[in-house]
Every structure is written in C-alpha cells, then in structure tokens.
Amino acid sequence: MYSTLSAIFLIVPLKILPDLVFGSLLITIATLKAGVDKDNETISKECIQMVRDKIGPVAAFKIAIVIKRLPKTRSGKILRGTIRKIADNVEYKMPPTIDDPIILDEIKEDLLNNNILKSG
C-alpha cells in the first residue's frame, strides 16, 4: 500500500483562482505512479491535507485533480505551459513535438469534470 506522497508521480501547479477569504487558491494536477490502487478523490484529499499539515491552514490549496497522464514531448519534457493555457481557457498551439496529442483533450475533459473550465 502506497502512502499518498509515494503514490504521486508528479504534481504540477496549474492555476490560481481568486478567493474572497485567502486572496487566491492554488489548483494542481497530479499523476500517480503505476500500480497505485487508491481512488482519485482519496489521493486529492490526502494531498491537500498533507500540504495543510506541512505548511499550515494558511496554504490556500484546496483543489488537487488527479489525471491519468501528462502531455510530454518526444524527449520527455512535460508541457506545463500548454497545460496552463488549457486551464486558463487560452488558445494554444499544438506543440509539434508532443508525443500523444489526445492527452490534451483528456486534461481538458478532467478540468471540465472538476468545474475548473466552463463548457461552451
């Protein structure tokens, strides 16, 4: 059984939303290591709690979205800028070196399902 920290492959800061209490809220996406059998909701809650335990309740981190995989170039670099543009609902250009373009649609769908993006 994995602990939350050892179960997470990578966390990418995604977007900052305005918040009336904290000023801003951090949204992240995370991918899990192969073989992790915890459900996404449990991982999200444990990840948020871990940050609150380490930094304190002042850490305005309330949303962690677990995704299946991250978009990478053929050389293995993660397309953080493209992910952020998707989250900000900004037009982006498909990187010519992307390994699997379908991943960007999967991320957009995950953001829609978690009410980060508005459909339309």
Secondary structure, 3 states (H helix, E strand, C coil): CCCHHHHEEEEEEEEEEEECCCEEEEEEEEEECCCCCCCHHHHHHHHHHHHHHHHCCCCCEEEEEEECCCCEECCCCECHHHHHHHHCCCCCCCCCCECCCHHHHHHHHHHHHCCCCCCC
